[in-house]
Amino acid sequence: DQQVKQNSPSLSVQEGRISILNCDYTNSMFDYFLWYKKYPAEGPTFLISISSIKDKNEDGRFTVFLNKSAKHLSLHIVPSQPGDSAVYFCAASLSYNTDKLIFGTGTRLQVFP
Amino acid sequence: DVKVTQSSRYLVKRTGEKVFLECVQDMDHENMFWYRQDPGLGLRLIYFSYDVKMKEKGDIPEGYSVSREKKERFSLILESASTNQTSMYLCASSSVTRVSYEQYFGPGTRLTVT
């Protein structure tokens, strides 16, 4: 039972345009969400996070939006750069078990010139 | 600068061999985790440990065991490697006193079982 879903396995975007990566979840007890970026042959690195008490968090070119009623979050990258090409994982944390993260299946983003 | 290191980047083992994957973190973190990453399946938690000598099963513990004798070190053991354990193995750590819920990952070990 996949509690965190990334329904698009891949996304291709032109450099300079916006990249939108989506994530859906099923468990209403998730109260904290994170995005990680992973390059080939490297471990995932933390990108940005959002608490369930917020609906938006911004850090430079990266913005995460949370729609609790729809159980949906998205990561916007503006403008997209070739160095953003990587696999992106969303992850969620339960309010009663904050030590564990539940990860999505990942979306491979390719930014082309 | 936070650091999680894994003993090998690439490993090739034969079916039936006993395999040890080692992970060391230098951040004095209480929590340590082992995941495997497979295409289309994302990161799946194998085991985690919230203290020395403490362990808890994750989502896919079958065929694996772990050991945590020291706070900074967390080992994953494949008692008898099988081909379906060919995967990328990722170790992570986190602090219970963290400001965010971020986990810090090592570079991964690509294990091939033939």
Chai-1 contact restraints between the chains, C-beta under 6 A:
chainA,res_idxA,chainB,res_idxB,connection_type,confidence,min_distance_angstrom,max_distance_angstrom,comment,restraint_id
A,Y32,B,Y101,contact,1.0,0.0,6.0,A-B,restraint_1
A,E42,B,P107,contact,1.0,0.0,6.0,A-B,restraint_2
A,G43,B,L90,contact,1.0,0.0,6.0,A-B,restraint_3
A,G43,B,F105,contact,1.0,0.0,6.0,A-B,restraint_4
A,G43,B,G106,contact,1.0,0.0,6.0,A-B,restraint_5
A,G43,B,P107,contact,1.0,0.0,6.0,A-B,restraint_6
A,G43,B,G108,contact,1.0,0.0,6.0,A-B,restraint_7
A,P44,B,F105,contact,1.0,0.0,6.0,A-B,restraint_8
A,F46,B,E102,contact,1.0,0.0,6.0,A-B,restraint_9
A,S49,B,S100,contact,1.0,0.0,6.0,A-B,restraint_10
A,S93,B,Y101,contact,1.0,0.0,6.0,A-B,restraint_11
A,T98,B,Y101,contact,1.0,0.0,6.0,A-B,restraint_12
A,D99,B,N31,contact,1.0,0.0,6.0,A-B,restraint_13
A,F103,B,G42,contact,1.0,0.0,6.0,A-B,restraint_14
A,F103,B,L43,contact,1.0,0.0,6.0,A-B,restraint_15
A,G104,B,G42,contact,1.0,0.0,6.0,A-B,restraint_16
A,T105,B,G42,contact,1.0,0.0,6.0,A-B,restraint_17
A,G106,B,G42,contact,1.0,0.0,6.0,A-B,restraint_18
